[in-house]
Structures are given as C-alpha cells and as structure tokens.
Amino acid sequence: MKKLFIAFAVIAFAAGCSSGDSNEAVTSGSYDRTALLTGWADNIIIPAFTNYQAEVNALSEKTATYTTTPTTENLIALRASWLAAYKAYQYVGIHDIGKASELYLIESTNIFPTDAAGITANIASGNYVLTQPVQYAKQGFPALDFLINGLGTTDDAIVSFYTTNARATGYKKYVTDVVARIKTTADAIVADWNGGYRATYIANTTTSISGAVGQTTNNFIKNYEKDVRFPKLGVPAGLFSNGTTYPDKVEAFYKKDVSKELLLDAIKASQDFFNGKNFTTGAEGPGLKGYLDAVSAGGSTPLSGVINSKYAAAITAVNGLNNNLSQQITTDNTAAVNAYNAVQQVVIFTKVDMLNALHIPIDYVDGDGD
C-alpha cells in the first residue's frame, strides 16, 4: 500500500472508542456524509482536476510548438503555460485518492528541489524511464522549471540548448517526455472520476481510515502539512535543519519570482476545500466547516471560525514576504520563520482539534510533530 499505517495510531484510536460505527454516530449526529462526499466530488474535486487537465493540455500544446520551433517567443509562451498549469496543480495535490494515489500524482508531479544533475545525466544518456520512483525528482513541474528557466541566464542562452547544443535533440525529447507524463497522469485521473470511481467514492461514507470521508480529510491535512508547510517554507527557512537555511530549495527556484504565489495558491486551495467552496462558482457548500458546525465543535467559539482565522493569519503573513522566497530567506529569514509559524497554526487546529471533534483517525506517518 502507498500509505504507511503505524500501529500505535490505530491502537490509540481503537482504545478511544468502542467501535468505529458507534463513535461516528455520536460525533456526526444527523450530518449527511453522502451529501458531503457528493459535494466534494461534484463541486470541488472533479472540477479542479478538469481545470488542471485543461491547463496541462495547453501546456502540452505549447511544448510541441516550442520543441518544433525553439524561439524566444515560444519559450515565453511555454513558460506562461507552465505557470498556469503549476498553479492549477495546487488545487488538485490535495486529493491524493483513487487514481491520483495509484499513479503517484504528487511524487511524479511536484518533488522539489529538482535533481538538475540527474536531469542532465538523463538527457546525456537518453536512458531513463520516468515511471520509475528513482526518477521522481527528475520530472514534473520542478524539472520543467529547470529546463525552461534554469539552463542559462538569458532567454537566448536557454533557447540555445534546444537549437545549437550538441544534445539539443535530447533536451527537446526530455521536455516532451516530462510533459507527456504529466498529461498521461492528469488524463487518467479525470477519466477515472468521470467513470465508475465517483459512485464508489460517494458510497464510502465512513470516517475510518478506509472510508472516503476519513481518507479525504486526512489527505487535506497531509497535503497542507507535508506538501505545503514543510517543503515550500519550512525546509528552505531552516526549520528542520537546526537553523541552516536552504534558499535553493524553494518551489520554482529557477523562475525566482513565483514561489510565494504558488505558496499562496496552495494555502487558498486548502482553505477553500475546508470551507466546501465550489471550485467553479465560489459558493460554499458541504465541507469540513459545515461538518464541524453540525457537531457544534468549539461550542460558543466555533472551531470552524478559529480555523478560518488561522488561515487568514497565514495568508497575511505570507503576503508580507518577498515574491521570491529564496531572496526572502537570504535577506530576512526571520520574516520567513514568522510566516511559517503562522502557517503551522492551521496544522495544529485541523490535525488535532478538528480530527478530535470529528473522531477521524490519522492515517499517515507523522515524524516531525505538530
């Protein structure tokens, strides 16, 4: 199985309730979990993946144009499409369930920092299989960042790798292969949701570690903690290395000026999901906010309001940073650390308070604490 379950977490959960079903009845009251899953599927997850697929299709088209005719103009157009698809990804990385989990969407799409030396070696040898786990750090949007932003200091210098460089054919093939891998995964996920998986997902209403409510909620928290807080800000700012900073490990390092933008998109995507916000219309529907309110979590101080206030504080703190997080960490890391601390507050109140209120067990390995 992809996810690793730790025995003590399962034992602790079992000790805390006589049975999963009776525990759910106490905490959920009359809350309609079928409506919750239907809202998640139809209003958030499927539309987000459909939008992502459309952006990836556009990226594929721009890639074909650029590799056929490598010019500065086509490079700029490819970059714009790369960023649009990268931003769309921030809204689907949350949903690591079904075909997305089976195809390792997160691992094959957004492992950073990218392995630039490994990419160069792949191109030199021409011998690589991107579906192999060893290749995860040599593909996805971070690899494209290196290939269209990081090969030279000017656009002309970058284009030369695809025109006059001795391995120009290899560079064009590698970009094409990376984008094709992203597209194949996106297409398969959308097809699965539009096929039989939607009905299977909605029917699995339990909050257990095998239920769709439990899995989706865990993925939501795990994404924010492990795929947003930790790599986008915590690692570069030195929070997990005794203060040693790594400004070169920010997301989209080679593009320089979009790392904060991607972080904000990811936080907003997380908050929107928490509130059950329709991806297309922006209207609030069934979601974790409504679920918490239905069980009166927090009493006179609704937990849903507290969590939204923590999101707002995190967004405010991140908004105050330099657009280039690498530069921010280099020049004033204290501000980056303060922003991390604000981002971390959301983890505490969702992972601890919210899961306790809804009696949903943690289903993933947690090694760095809360």
Residue pairs with C-beta under 8 A, 6 or more apart in sequence:
2 101
2 102
2 104
3 101
3 363
3 364
4 364
4 365
5 209
5 363
6 365
9 361
9 362
9 363
10 209
10 361
13 361
16 23
16 359
17 23
17 359
20 206
20 207
20 208
21 206
23 359
24 206
24 207
24 359
26 359
27 207
27 295
27 357
27 358
27 359
28 207
28 291
28 294
28 295
28 358
29 294
29 295
30 294
31 290
31 291
31 294
31 295
32 286
33 205
33 207
33 213
34 202
34 205
35 286
36 213
36 286
36 287
36 290
36 291
37 201
37 202
37 204
37 205
37 212
37 213
37 216
38 202
38 286
39 276
39 285
39 286
39 287
40 216
40 276
40 286
40 287
41 193
41 198
41 201
41 202
42 198
43 276
43 278
43 279
43 280
43 285
44 272
44 273
44 276
44 277
44 278
44 279
45 92
45 95
45 193
46 190
46 193
46 194
46 198
47 278
47 279
47 280
48 88
48 91
48 92
48 95
48 279
49 92
49 95
49 186
49 189
49 190
49 193
50 190
51 88
51 91
51 279
52 85
52 88
52 89
52 91
52 92
52 186
53 186
53 187
53 189
53 190
54 88
55 81
55 84
55 85
55 87
55 88
56 85
56 88
56 179
56 182
56 183
56 186
57 183
58 81
58 84
58 85
59 78
59 81
59 82
59 84
59 85
59 179
59 182
59 183
60 179
60 180
60 183
61 81
62 74
62 77
62 78
62 80
62 81
62 82
63 78
63 81
63 175
63 176
63 179
64 176
65 74
65 77
65 78
66 74
66 75
66 77
66 78
66 162
66 175
67 162
67 172
67 175
67 176
70 159
70 162
70 163
70 168
70 172
71 159
72 155
72 156
72 159
75 148
75 155
75 158
75 159
76 155
78 148
79 148
79 149
79 255
82 141
82 144
82 145
82 148
83 255
83 258
85 141
85 182
86 141
86 252
86 258
86 262
87 261
87 262
87 265
89 109
89 110
89 141
90 262
90 265
90 266
90 269
91 265
91 269
91 272
91 279
92 100
92 105
92 189
93 105
93 106
93 109
93 110
93 223
93 227
93 266
93 269
94 219
94 220
94 223
94 224
94 269
94 270
94 273
95 216
95 219
96 105
96 106
96 219
96 222
96 223
97 201
97 212
97 215
97 216
97 219
98 189
98 192
98 193
98 197
98 201
99 188
99 189
99 191
99 192
99 193
99 197
100 106
100 189
103 185
103 188
103 189
104 133
104 136
105 185
105 189
106 227
107 133
107 136
108 130
108 131
108 136
108 139
108 140
108 181
108 182
108 185
109 139
109 140
109 141
109 182
109 185
110 140
110 141
110 142
110 227
110 251
111 136
111 137
111 140
111 142
112 137
112 142
112 145
112 231
112 249
112 250
112 251
112 252
112 253
113 137
113 142
113 248
113 249
113 253
114 137
114 138
114 140
114 142
114 143
114 145
114 146
115 137
115 138
116 146
116 150
118 135
118 137
118 138
119 138
119 143
119 146
119 147
119 174
122 128
122 135
122 138
122 174
123 167
123 170
123 171
123 173
123 174
124 167
124 170
126 170
126 173
128 135
128 138
129 135
130 138
130 139
130 177
130 178
130 181
131 181
139 178
139 181
139 182
140 178
140 181
140 182
141 182
141 252
142 251
142 252
142 253
143 178
144 175
144 178
144 179
145 252
145 253
145 254
145 255
146 254
147 171
147 174
147 175
147 178
148 158
148 175
149 158
149 252
149 254
149 255
149 256
150 253
150 254
151 157
151 158
151 161
152 158
152 160
152 161
161 167
161 168
161 171
162 168
162 171
162 172
162 175
165 171
201 212
202 212
204 210
204 211
204 212
204 213
205 211
205 212
205 213
206 212
206 213
206 214
207 213
207 214
207 217
207 358
207 359
207 360
208 214
208 361
209 215
209 218
209 361
209 363
213 360
214 360
214 361
214 363
215 363
217 288
217 355
217 358
217 360
218 360
218 362
218 363
218 364
220 270
220 273
220 274
220 288
220 350
221 347
221 350
221 351
221 355
222 364
223 266
223 270
224 266
224 267
224 270
224 346
224 347
224 350
225 347
225 351
226 364
227 266
228 263
228 266
228 267
228 270
228 343
229 340
229 343
229 344
229 346
229 347
230 240
230 368
231 249
231 251
232 250
232 251
232 259
232 262
232 263
232 266
232 325
233 239
233 263
233 318
233 325
233 336
233 339
233 340
233 343
234 240
234 340
235 241
235 246
235 249
236 245
236 246
236 247
236 248
236 249
236 250
236 325
236 326
236 329
236 336
237 245
237 329
237 333
237 336
237 337
237 340
238 244
238 245
238 246
238 329
238 333
238 337
239 337
239 340
240 368
245 329
245 330
245 333
246 329
247 325
247 326
247 327
247 329
247 330
248 326
250 259
250 325
250 326
250 329
251 259
251 262
251 263
251 325
252 258
252 259
252 262
253 259
253 326
256 324
256 326
256 327
257 323
257 324
258 323
259 323
259 324
259 325
259 326
260 318
260 321
260 322
260 323
260 324
260 325
260 328
261 323
263 318
263 325
264 315
264 318
264 319
267 311
267 314
267 315
267 318
267 343
267 346
268 315
270 311
270 346
271 308
271 311
271 315
272 279
273 287
273 288
274 287
274 288
274 289
274 307
274 308
274 311
274 350
275 284
275 287
275 288
275 289
275 308
276 284
276 285
276 286
276 287
276 288
276 289
276 290
277 283
277 284
277 285
277 287
278 284
278 285
284 290
288 304
288 350
288 354
288 358
289 304
289 307
289 308
290 304
291 358
292 298
292 302
292 303
292 304
292 307
292 354
292 357
292 358
293 302
293 304
295 357
295 358
296 302
297 303
297 304
297 353
297 354
297 357
297 358
298 304
298 305
298 306
298 353
298 357
303 349
303 353
303 354
303 357
306 349
306 353
307 346
307 349
307 350
307 353
307 354
310 342
310 345
310 346
310 349
311 346
313 342
313 345
314 339
314 342
314 343
314 345
314 346
316 342
317 338
317 339
317 341
317 342
317 343
318 339
318 342
318 343
320 335
320 339
321 328
321 335
321 336
321 339
322 328
322 331
325 336
328 335
328 336
329 336
344 370
347 370
348 370
351 362
351 370
352 370
355 361
355 362
